[in-house]
């Protein structure tokens, strides 16, 4: 089913006063559709994203089994969300870079390495939080 407001949204540049004045539920729902399409594509094409997501779900299930407090569970959920979000941003940058610069260039490679490092840092930080929280439940 085609959204009757679709053409109106795409015709208005992002940040324009006209677009800001016409905020409504249809435009909001339409933007969720774009986000969902991006998430589905990323999950279907990015193995690392799937690994992070599966690991995150397993960790959250384990947290339920260990009866984590609401705050502990929320902390884990936020950390996992940060890792998944970092992976999505890394994927978006890689796709954009590969499109804009199909030829190899040292600075392009460096930009991709830095984006990957951001994911690594988020994952390591999340692992540390996980070890601290699970360690408390396993030892105490």
Secondary structure, DSSP 8 states (H G I E B T S, - for coil): ---TTHHHHHHS-TT-HHHHHT--HHHHHHHHHHHHHHHHHHHHH-HHHHHHHHHHHHHHHHHHHTT--HHHHHHHHHHHHHHHHHHHHHHHHHHHHHHH--S--HHHHHHHHHHHHHHHHHHHHHHHHHHHHHHHHHH-
